[in-house]
Amino acid sequence: MHGTIIVGEVKRFDWANPHVHIAMDVTSENNEIEHWSVELENPHILGRYGWTKNRLKPGDTISVTGGRAKDGSFNLRAVYVEFPDGRRLPALAQPQN
């Protein structure tokens, strides 16, 4: 479920219930632009992990690790997001121990 990694430019960051979404442009191996939709947890859960509604802005380059849609479309359920400074934040609820 967590095997896909995409790197690209944030086009839009929607901080809203029930899930936060990131629209990204990713350059494929063929140098074509792919328009990805990335789904994260809800704002309340993300806030516990250090996210804020201002954490991303258009033009930011990020890396997202997650599970790609089974139909092969450019949809991803994020597990982690890594920022240019190397910081990595969870994007999916973590199991409670």
Jmol script that loads the backbone (N, CA, C; Angstrom):
load data "model"
ATOM      1  N   MET A   1       0.805  -1.212   0.000  1.00  0.00           N
ATOM      2  CA  MET A   1       0.000   0.000   0.000  1.00  0.00           C
ATOM      3  C   MET A   1       0.838   1.262   0.000  1.00  0.00           C
ATOM      4  N   HIS A   2       2.063   1.196   0.492  1.00  0.00           N
ATOM      5  CA  HIS A   2       2.871   2.404   0.649  1.00  0.00           C
ATOM      6  C   HIS A   2       4.017   2.457  -0.346  1.00  0.00           C
ATOM      7  N   GLY A   3       3.889   1.794  -1.496  1.00  0.00           N
ATOM      8  CA  GLY A   3       5.016   1.627  -2.382  1.00  0.00           C
ATOM      9  C   GLY A   3       5.250   2.685  -3.432  1.00  0.00           C
ATOM     10  N   THR A   4       4.353   3.615  -3.622  1.00  0.00           N
ATOM     11  CA  THR A   4       4.521   4.606  -4.680  1.00  0.00           C
ATOM     12  C   THR A   4       5.090   5.899  -4.104  1.00  0.00           C
ATOM     13  N   ILE A   5       6.113   6.433  -4.777  1.00  0.00           N
ATOM     14  CA  ILE A   5       6.696   7.714  -4.391  1.00  0.00           C
ATOM     15  C   ILE A   5       6.612   8.636  -5.596  1.00  0.00           C
ATOM     16  N   ILE A   6       6.029   9.817  -5.386  1.00  0.00           N
ATOM     17  CA  ILE A   6       5.989  10.820  -6.453  1.00  0.00           C
ATOM     18  C   ILE A   6       6.667  12.093  -5.951  1.00  0.00           C
ATOM     19  N   VAL A   7       7.307  12.783  -6.863  1.00  0.00           N
ATOM     20  CA  VAL A   7       7.964  14.057  -6.561  1.00  0.00           C
ATOM     21  C   VAL A   7       7.439  15.067  -7.561  1.00  0.00           C
ATOM     22  N   GLY A   8       6.998  16.197  -7.050  1.00  0.00           N
ATOM     23  CA  GLY A   8       6.466  17.190  -7.970  1.00  0.00           C
ATOM     24  C   GLY A   8       6.176  18.514  -7.313  1.00  0.00           C
ATOM     25  N   GLU A   9       5.529  19.366  -8.085  1.00  0.00           N
ATOM     26  CA  GLU A   9       5.223  20.732  -7.660  1.00  0.00           C
ATOM     27  C   GLU A   9       3.773  20.839  -7.211  1.00  0.00           C
ATOM     28  N   VAL A  10       3.594  21.441  -6.043  1.00  0.00           N
ATOM     29  CA  VAL A  10       2.248  21.684  -5.517  1.00  0.00           C
ATOM     30  C   VAL A  10       1.562  22.732  -6.383  1.00  0.00           C
ATOM     31  N   LYS A  11       0.369  22.416  -6.828  1.00  0.00           N
ATOM     32  CA  LYS A  11      -0.441  23.372  -7.579  1.00  0.00           C
ATOM     33  C   LYS A  11      -1.538  23.959  -6.702  1.00  0.00           C
ATOM     34  N   ARG A  12      -2.069  23.119  -5.784  1.00  0.00           N
ATOM     35  CA  ARG A  12      -3.144  23.560  -4.890  1.00  0.00           C
ATOM     36  C   ARG A  12      -3.079  22.721  -3.609  1.00  0.00           C
ATOM     37  N   PHE A  13      -3.378  23.351  -2.472  1.00  0.00           N
ATOM     38  CA  PHE A  13      -3.421  22.672  -1.174  1.00  0.00           C
ATOM     39  C   PHE A  13      -4.753  23.020  -0.539  1.00  0.00           C
ATOM     40  N   ASP A  14      -5.644  22.026  -0.471  1.00  0.00           N
ATOM     41  CA  ASP A  14      -6.997  22.240   0.052  1.00  0.00           C
ATOM     42  C   ASP A  14      -7.108  21.671   1.459  1.00  0.00           C
ATOM     43  N   TRP A  15      -7.122  22.553   2.450  1.00  0.00           N
ATOM     44  CA  TRP A  15      -7.201  22.200   3.859  1.00  0.00           C
ATOM     45  C   TRP A  15      -8.675  22.205   4.253  1.00  0.00           C
ATOM     46  N   ALA A  16      -9.348  21.061   4.122  1.00  0.00           N
ATOM     47  CA  ALA A  16     -10.783  21.005   4.366  1.00  0.00           C
ATOM     48  C   ALA A  16     -11.190  19.600   4.801  1.00  0.00           C
ATOM     49  N   ASN A  17     -12.321  19.515   5.483  1.00  0.00           N
ATOM     50  CA  ASN A  17     -12.909  18.226   5.840  1.00  0.00           C
ATOM     51  C   ASN A  17     -13.660  17.681   4.632  1.00  0.00           C
ATOM     52  N   PRO A  18     -13.815  16.401   4.466  1.00  0.00           N
ATOM     53  CA  PRO A  18     -13.358  15.388   5.402  1.00  0.00           C
ATOM     54  C   PRO A  18     -11.896  14.987   5.204  1.00  0.00           C
ATOM     55  N   HIS A  19     -11.279  15.353   4.071  1.00  0.00           N
ATOM     56  CA  HIS A  19      -9.871  15.035   3.840  1.00  0.00           C
ATOM     57  C   HIS A  19      -9.166  16.214   3.182  1.00  0.00           C
ATOM     58  N   VAL A  20      -7.916  16.385   3.538  1.00  0.00           N
ATOM     59  CA  VAL A  20      -7.065  17.393   2.920  1.00  0.00           C
ATOM     60  C   VAL A  20      -6.579  16.833   1.581  1.00  0.00           C
ATOM     61  N   HIS A  21      -6.489  17.698   0.570  1.00  0.00           N
ATOM     62  CA  HIS A  21      -6.040  17.275  -0.756  1.00  0.00           C
ATOM     63  C   HIS A  21      -4.912  18.173  -1.267  1.00  0.00           C
ATOM     64  N   ILE A  22      -4.026  17.554  -2.025  1.00  0.00           N
ATOM     65  CA  ILE A  22      -2.949  18.269  -2.708  1.00  0.00           C
ATOM     66  C   ILE A  22      -3.072  17.958  -4.194  1.00  0.00           C
ATOM     67  N   ALA A  23      -3.098  18.979  -5.014  1.00  0.00           N
ATOM     68  CA  ALA A  23      -3.004  18.809  -6.464  1.00  0.00           C
ATOM     69  C   ALA A  23      -1.539  19.062  -6.828  1.00  0.00           C
ATOM     70  N   MET A  24      -0.946  18.109  -7.551  1.00  0.00           N
ATOM     71  CA  MET A  24       0.476  18.192  -7.889  1.00  0.00           C
ATOM     72  C   MET A  24       0.694  17.943  -9.370  1.00  0.00           C
ATOM     73  N   ASP A  25       1.736  18.548  -9.899  1.00  0.00           N
ATOM     74  CA  ASP A  25       2.220  18.227 -11.233  1.00  0.00           C
ATOM     75  C   ASP A  25       3.517  17.451 -11.075  1.00  0.00           C
ATOM     76  N   VAL A  26       3.565  16.271 -11.677  1.00  0.00           N
ATOM     77  CA  VAL A  26       4.716  15.385 -11.599  1.00  0.00           C
ATOM     78  C   VAL A  26       5.221  15.152 -13.013  1.00  0.00           C
ATOM     79  N   THR A  27       6.525  15.260 -13.222  1.00  0.00           N
ATOM     80  CA  THR A  27       7.109  15.001 -14.537  1.00  0.00           C
ATOM     81  C   THR A  27       7.411  13.514 -14.666  1.00  0.00           C
ATOM     82  N   SER A  28       6.850  12.876 -15.689  1.00  0.00           N
ATOM     83  CA  SER A  28       7.041  11.439 -15.902  1.00  0.00           C
ATOM     84  C   SER A  28       8.426  11.163 -16.477  1.00  0.00           C
ATOM     85  N   GLU A  29       8.749   9.868 -16.590  1.00  0.00           N
ATOM     86  CA  GLU A  29      10.015   9.464 -17.200  1.00  0.00           C
ATOM     87  C   GLU A  29      10.107   9.915 -18.653  1.00  0.00           C
ATOM     88  N   ASN A  30       8.952  10.136 -19.298  1.00  0.00           N
ATOM     89  CA  ASN A  30       8.910  10.597 -20.689  1.00  0.00           C
ATOM     90  C   ASN A  30       8.853  12.114 -20.796  1.00  0.00           C
ATOM     91  N   ASN A  31       9.119  12.805 -19.683  1.00  0.00           N
ATOM     92  CA  ASN A  31       9.075  14.273 -19.612  1.00  0.00           C
ATOM     93  C   ASN A  31       7.689  14.841 -19.901  1.00  0.00           C
ATOM     94  N   GLU A  32       6.661  14.064 -19.591  1.00  0.00           N
ATOM     95  CA  GLU A  32       5.290  14.554 -19.709  1.00  0.00           C
ATOM     96  C   GLU A  32       4.789  14.923 -18.320  1.00  0.00           C
ATOM     97  N   ILE A  33       3.957  15.958 -18.259  1.00  0.00           N
ATOM     98  CA  ILE A  33       3.396  16.389 -16.984  1.00  0.00           C
ATOM     99  C   ILE A  33       2.169  15.556 -16.646  1.00  0.00           C
ATOM    100  N   GLU A  34       2.197  14.951 -15.450  1.00  0.00           N
ATOM    101  CA  GLU A  34       1.063  14.185 -14.936  1.00  0.00           C
ATOM    102  C   GLU A  34       0.417  15.004 -13.820  1.00  0.00           C
ATOM    103  N   HIS A  35      -0.885  15.119 -13.862  1.00  0.00           N
ATOM    104  CA  HIS A  35      -1.628  15.877 -12.851  1.00  0.00           C
ATOM    105  C   HIS A  35      -2.152  14.897 -11.799  1.00  0.00           C
ATOM    106  N   TRP A  36      -1.540  14.924 -10.618  1.00  0.00           N
ATOM    107  CA  TRP A  36      -1.866  13.992  -9.545  1.00  0.00           C
ATOM    108  C   TRP A  36      -2.784  14.639  -8.516  1.00  0.00           C
ATOM    109  N   SER A  37      -3.646  13.814  -7.936  1.00  0.00           N
ATOM    110  CA  SER A  37      -4.480  14.212  -6.811  1.00  0.00           C
ATOM    111  C   SER A  37      -4.064  13.355  -5.618  1.00  0.00           C
ATOM    112  N   VAL A  38      -3.664  14.015  -4.539  1.00  0.00           N
ATOM    113  CA  VAL A  38      -3.168  13.324  -3.354  1.00  0.00           C
ATOM    114  C   VAL A  38      -4.123  13.588  -2.199  1.00  0.00           C
ATOM    115  N   GLU A  39      -4.570  12.525  -1.555  1.00  0.00           N
ATOM    116  CA  GLU A  39      -5.486  12.643  -0.420  1.00  0.00           C
ATOM    117  C   GLU A  39      -4.739  12.354   0.873  1.00  0.00           C
ATOM    118  N   LEU A  40      -4.968  13.218   1.882  1.00  0.00           N
ATOM    119  CA  LEU A  40      -4.388  13.061   3.207  1.00  0.00           C
ATOM    120  C   LEU A  40      -5.522  12.889   4.215  1.00  0.00           C
ATOM    121  N   GLU A  41      -5.160  12.744   5.477  1.00  0.00           N
ATOM    122  CA  GLU A  41      -6.144  12.656   6.555  1.00  0.00           C
ATOM    123  C   GLU A  41      -6.917  13.963   6.686  1.00  0.00           C
ATOM    124  N   ASN A  42      -7.807  14.010   7.672  1.00  0.00           N
ATOM    125  CA  ASN A  42      -8.557  15.238   7.924  1.00  0.00           C
ATOM    126  C   ASN A  42      -7.692  16.253   8.673  1.00  0.00           C
ATOM    127  N   PRO A  43      -8.048  17.526   8.647  1.00  0.00           N
ATOM    128  CA  PRO A  43      -7.231  18.569   9.275  1.00  0.00           C
ATOM    129  C   PRO A  43      -6.964  18.339  10.768  1.00  0.00           C
ATOM    130  N   HIS A  44      -7.934  17.810  11.500  1.00  0.00           N
ATOM    131  CA  HIS A  44      -7.747  17.586  12.936  1.00  0.00           C
ATOM    132  C   HIS A  44      -6.595  16.613  13.207  1.00  0.00           C
ATOM    133  N   ILE A  45      -6.595  15.490  12.510  1.00  0.00           N
ATOM    134  CA  ILE A  45      -5.524  14.503  12.686  1.00  0.00           C
ATOM    135  C   ILE A  45      -4.191  15.053  12.213  1.00  0.00           C
ATOM    136  N   LEU A  46      -4.179  15.715  11.058  1.00  0.00           N
ATOM    137  CA  LEU A  46      -2.927  16.272  10.547  1.00  0.00           C
ATOM    138  C   LEU A  46      -2.344  17.306  11.508  1.00  0.00           C
ATOM    139  N   GLY A  47      -3.203  18.086  12.148  1.00  0.00           N
ATOM    140  CA  GLY A  47      -2.737  19.081  13.117  1.00  0.00           C
ATOM    141  C   GLY A  47      -1.938  18.452  14.247  1.00  0.00           C
ATOM    142  N   ARG A  48      -2.295  17.242  14.658  1.00  0.00           N
ATOM    143  CA  ARG A  48      -1.555  16.539  15.713  1.00  0.00           C
ATOM    144  C   ARG A  48      -0.143  16.174  15.270  1.00  0.00           C
ATOM    145  N   TYR A  49       0.073  16.083  13.958  1.00  0.00           N
ATOM    146  CA  TYR A  49       1.384  15.707  13.424  1.00  0.00           C
ATOM    147  C   TYR A  49       2.233  16.910  13.014  1.00  0.00           C
ATOM    148  N   GLY A  50       1.721  18.123  13.246  1.00  0.00           N
ATOM    149  CA  GLY A  50       2.497  19.320  12.929  1.00  0.00           C
ATOM    150  C   GLY A  50       2.088  20.045  11.666  1.00  0.00           C
ATOM    151  N   TRP A  51       1.036  19.566  11.008  1.00  0.00           N
ATOM    152  CA  TRP A  51       0.541  20.237   9.815  1.00  0.00           C
ATOM    153  C   TRP A  51      -0.252  21.489  10.196  1.00  0.00           C
ATOM    154  N   THR A  52      -0.255  22.473   9.304  1.00  0.00           N
ATOM    155  CA  THR A  52      -1.132  23.634   9.401  1.00  0.00           C
ATOM    156  C   THR A  52      -1.685  23.920   8.005  1.00  0.00           C
ATOM    157  N   LYS A  53      -2.699  24.766   7.953  1.00  0.00           N
ATOM    158  CA  LYS A  53      -3.299  25.084   6.656  1.00  0.00           C
ATOM    159  C   LYS A  53      -2.338  25.868   5.765  1.00  0.00           C
ATOM    160  N   ASN A  54      -1.250  26.375   6.331  1.00  0.00           N
ATOM    161  CA  ASN A  54      -0.269  27.147   5.562  1.00  0.00           C
ATOM    162  C   ASN A  54       1.017  26.370   5.292  1.00  0.00           C
ATOM    163  N   ARG A  55       1.023  25.066   5.568  1.00  0.00           N
ATOM    164  CA  ARG A  55       2.254  24.270   5.446  1.00  0.00           C
ATOM    165  C   ARG A  55       2.732  24.158   4.003  1.00  0.00           C
ATOM    166  N   LEU A  56       1.815  24.148   3.045  1.00  0.00           N
ATOM    167  CA  LEU A  56       2.180  24.054   1.630  1.00  0.00           C
ATOM    168  C   LEU A  56       1.596  25.220   0.862  1.00  0.00           C
ATOM    169  N   LYS A  57       2.314  25.609  -0.180  1.00  0.00           N
ATOM    170  CA  LYS A  57       1.803  26.659  -1.059  1.00  0.00           C
ATOM    171  C   LYS A  57       2.149  26.291  -2.496  1.00  0.00           C
ATOM    172  N   PRO A  58       1.394  26.824  -3.453  1.00  0.00           N
ATOM    173  CA  PRO A  58       1.705  26.544  -4.860  1.00  0.00           C
ATOM    174  C   PRO A  58       3.167  26.878  -5.165  1.00  0.00           C
ATOM    175  N   GLY A  59       3.795  25.975  -5.901  1.00  0.00           N
ATOM    176  CA  GLY A  59       5.205  26.152  -6.261  1.00  0.00           C
ATOM    177  C   GLY A  59       6.152  25.334  -5.411  1.00  0.00           C
ATOM    178  N   ASP A  60       5.710  24.898  -4.215  1.00  0.00           N
ATOM    179  CA  ASP A  60       6.546  24.045  -3.374  1.00  0.00           C
ATOM    180  C   ASP A  60       6.785  22.711  -4.070  1.00  0.00           C
ATOM    181  N   THR A  61       7.991  22.181  -3.932  1.00  0.00           N
ATOM    182  CA  THR A  61       8.310  20.853  -4.438  1.00  0.00           C
ATOM    183  C   THR A  61       8.334  19.898  -3.253  1.00  0.00           C
ATOM    184  N   ILE A  62       7.583  18.796  -3.373  1.00  0.00           N
ATOM    185  CA  ILE A  62       7.497  17.821  -2.300  1.00  0.00           C
ATOM    186  C   ILE A  62       7.611  16.407  -2.864  1.00  0.00           C
ATOM    187  N   SER A  63       7.877  15.481  -1.959  1.00  0.00           N
ATOM    188  CA  SER A  63       7.877  14.060  -2.273  1.00  0.00           C
ATOM    189  C   SER A  63       6.776  13.422  -1.437  1.00  0.00           C
ATOM    190  N   VAL A  64       5.950  12.595  -2.062  1.00  0.00           N
ATOM    191  CA  VAL A  64       4.844  11.948  -1.359  1.00  0.00           C
ATOM    192  C   VAL A  64       4.966  10.441  -1.516  1.00  0.00           C
ATOM    193  N   THR A  65       4.870   9.741  -0.393  1.00  0.00           N
ATOM    194  CA  THR A  65       4.874   8.282  -0.375  1.00  0.00           C
ATOM    195  C   THR A  65       3.477   7.822  -0.001  1.00  0.00           C
ATOM    196  N   GLY A  66       2.944   6.864  -0.760  1.00  0.00           N
ATOM    197  CA  GLY A  66       1.608   6.395  -0.445  1.00  0.00           C
ATOM    198  C   GLY A  66       1.158   5.263  -1.328  1.00  0.00           C
ATOM    199  N   GLY A  67      -0.128   5.033  -1.314  1.00  0.00           N
ATOM    200  CA  GLY A  67      -0.723   3.972  -2.107  1.00  0.00           C
ATOM    201  C   GLY A  67      -1.448   4.535  -3.312  1.00  0.00           C
ATOM    202  N   ARG A  68      -1.042   4.068  -4.481  1.00  0.00           N
ATOM    203  CA  ARG A  68      -1.668   4.533  -5.723  1.00  0.00           C
ATOM    204  C   ARG A  68      -3.004   3.839  -5.942  1.00  0.00           C
ATOM    205  N   ALA A  69      -3.906   4.523  -6.590  1.00  0.00           N
ATOM    206  CA  ALA A  69      -5.209   3.955  -6.922  1.00  0.00           C
ATOM    207  C   ALA A  69      -5.027   2.662  -7.718  1.00  0.00           C
ATOM    208  N   LYS A  70      -5.856   1.677  -7.415  1.00  0.00           N
ATOM    209  CA  LYS A  70      -5.754   0.374  -8.073  1.00  0.00           C
ATOM    210  C   LYS A  70      -5.996   0.452  -9.572  1.00  0.00           C
ATOM    211  N   ASP A  71      -6.752   1.456 -10.014  1.00  0.00           N
ATOM    212  CA  ASP A  71      -7.045   1.572 -11.446  1.00  0.00           C
ATOM    213  C   ASP A  71      -5.921   2.229 -12.244  1.00  0.00           C
ATOM    214  N   GLY A  72      -4.803   2.592 -11.551  1.00  0.00           N
ATOM    215  CA  GLY A  72      -3.657   3.170 -12.237  1.00  0.00           C
ATOM    216  C   GLY A  72      -3.764   4.657 -12.511  1.00  0.00           C
ATOM    217  N   SER A  73      -4.853   5.278 -12.072  1.00  0.00           N
ATOM    218  CA  SER A  73      -5.010   6.716 -12.288  1.00  0.00           C
ATOM    219  C   SER A  73      -4.018   7.492 -11.417  1.00  0.00           C
ATOM    220  N   PHE A  74      -3.924   8.769 -11.650  1.00  0.00           N
ATOM    221  CA  PHE A  74      -2.980   9.619 -10.922  1.00  0.00           C
ATOM    222  C   PHE A  74      -3.586  10.086  -9.607  1.00  0.00           C
ATOM    223  N   ASN A  75      -4.012   9.112  -8.795  1.00  0.00           N
ATOM    224  CA  ASN A  75      -4.572   9.364  -7.469  1.00  0.00           C
ATOM    225  C   ASN A  75      -3.750   8.591  -6.459  1.00  0.00           C
ATOM    226  N   LEU A  76      -3.422   9.259  -5.354  1.00  0.00           N
ATOM    227  CA  LEU A  76      -2.566   8.652  -4.344  1.00  0.00           C
ATOM    228  C   LEU A  76      -3.127   8.948  -2.963  1.00  0.00           C
ATOM    229  N   ARG A  77      -3.138   7.951  -2.093  1.00  0.00           N
ATOM    230  CA  ARG A  77      -3.493   8.124  -0.683  1.00  0.00           C
ATOM    231  C   ARG A  77      -2.171   8.253   0.051  1.00  0.00           C
ATOM    232  N   ALA A  78      -1.855   9.448   0.517  1.00  0.00           N
ATOM    233  CA  ALA A  78      -0.555   9.727   1.113  1.00  0.00           C
ATOM    234  C   ALA A  78      -0.396   9.069   2.476  1.00  0.00           C
ATOM    235  N   VAL A  79       0.822   8.594   2.722  1.00  0.00           N
ATOM    236  CA  VAL A  79       1.207   8.086   4.032  1.00  0.00           C
ATOM    237  C   VAL A  79       2.198   9.057   4.677  1.00  0.00           C
ATOM    238  N   TYR A  80       3.146   9.564   3.873  1.00  0.00           N
ATOM    239  CA  TYR A  80       4.120  10.557   4.327  1.00  0.00           C
ATOM    240  C   TYR A  80       4.318  11.610   3.245  1.00  0.00           C
ATOM    241  N   VAL A  81       4.641  12.820   3.689  1.00  0.00           N
ATOM    242  CA  VAL A  81       5.038  13.893   2.774  1.00  0.00           C
ATOM    243  C   VAL A  81       6.391  14.380   3.242  1.00  0.00           C
ATOM    244  N   GLU A  82       7.343  14.482   2.300  1.00  0.00           N
ATOM    245  CA  GLU A  82       8.673  14.983   2.620  1.00  0.00           C
ATOM    246  C   GLU A  82       8.867  16.331   1.943  1.00  0.00           C
ATOM    247  N   PHE A  83       9.421  17.273   2.700  1.00  0.00           N
ATOM    248  CA  PHE A  83       9.609  18.643   2.246  1.00  0.00           C
ATOM    249  C   PHE A  83      11.060  18.864   1.827  1.00  0.00           C
ATOM    250  N   PRO A  84      11.342  19.931   1.063  1.00  0.00           N
ATOM    251  CA  PRO A  84      12.702  20.170   0.579  1.00  0.00           C
ATOM    252  C   PRO A  84      13.755  20.246   1.687  1.00  0.00           C
ATOM    253  N   ASP A  85      13.344  20.665   2.887  1.00  0.00           N
ATOM    254  CA  ASP A  85      14.306  20.760   3.990  1.00  0.00           C
ATOM    255  C   ASP A  85      14.580  19.415   4.650  1.00  0.00           C
ATOM    256  N   GLY A  86      13.965  18.325   4.123  1.00  0.00           N
ATOM    257  CA  GLY A  86      14.191  16.993   4.661  1.00  0.00           C
ATOM    258  C   GLY A  86      13.189  16.571   5.723  1.00  0.00           C
ATOM    259  N   ARG A  87      12.383  17.493   6.177  1.00  0.00           N
ATOM    260  CA  ARG A  87      11.375  17.162   7.184  1.00  0.00           C
ATOM    261  C   ARG A  87      10.310  16.270   6.554  1.00  0.00           C
ATOM    262  N   ARG A  88       9.886  15.257   7.301  1.00  0.00           N
ATOM    263  CA  ARG A  88       8.874  14.317   6.819  1.00  0.00           C
ATOM    264  C   ARG A  88       7.744  14.265   7.832  1.00  0.00           C
ATOM    265  N   LEU A  89       6.518  14.496   7.348  1.00  0.00           N
ATOM    266  CA  LEU A  89       5.351  14.463   8.225  1.00  0.00           C
ATOM    267  C   LEU A  89       4.398  13.352   7.800  1.00  0.00           C
ATOM    268  N   PRO A  90       3.795  12.669   8.795  1.00  0.00           N
ATOM    269  CA  PRO A  90       2.761  11.684   8.459  1.00  0.00           C
ATOM    270  C   PRO A  90       1.565  12.369   7.827  1.00  0.00           C
ATOM    271  N   ALA A  91       0.902  11.642   6.931  1.00  0.00           N
ATOM    272  CA  ALA A  91      -0.283  12.159   6.260  1.00  0.00           C
ATOM    273  C   ALA A  91      -1.473  11.230   6.436  1.00  0.00           C
ATOM    274  N   LEU A  92      -1.265  10.175   7.211  1.00  0.00           N
ATOM    275  CA  LEU A  92      -2.287   9.152   7.451  1.00  0.00           C
ATOM    276  C   LEU A  92      -2.268   8.845   8.941  1.00  0.00           C
ATOM    277  N   ALA A  93      -3.413   8.589   9.526  1.00  0.00           N
ATOM    278  CA  ALA A  93      -3.479   8.280  10.947  1.00  0.00           C
ATOM    279  C   ALA A  93      -2.545   7.136  11.283  1.00  0.00           C
ATOM    280  N   GLN A  94      -1.765   7.301  12.324  1.00  0.00           N
ATOM    281  CA  GLN A  94      -0.816   6.287  12.754  1.00  0.00           C
ATOM    282  C   GLN A  94      -1.459   5.398  13.811  1.00  0.00           C
ATOM    283  N   PRO A  95      -1.135   4.100  13.780  1.00  0.00           N
ATOM    284  CA  PRO A  95      -1.706   3.193  14.785  1.00  0.00           C
ATOM    285  C   PRO A  95      -1.324   3.626  16.203  1.00  0.00           C
ATOM    286  N   GLN A  96      -2.262   3.481  17.114  1.00  0.00           N
ATOM    287  CA  GLN A  96      -2.001   3.797  18.515  1.00  0.00           C
ATOM    288  C   GLN A  96      -1.442   2.559  19.207  1.00  0.00           C
ATOM    289  N   ASN A  97      -0.364   2.716  19.964  1.00  0.00           N
ATOM    290  CA  ASN A  97       0.244   1.587  20.699  1.00  0.00           C
ATOM    291  C   ASN A  97      -0.159   1.595  22.138  1.00  0.00           C
TER     292      ASN A  97
END
end "model"
wireframe off; spacefill off
backbone 0.3
color backbone group
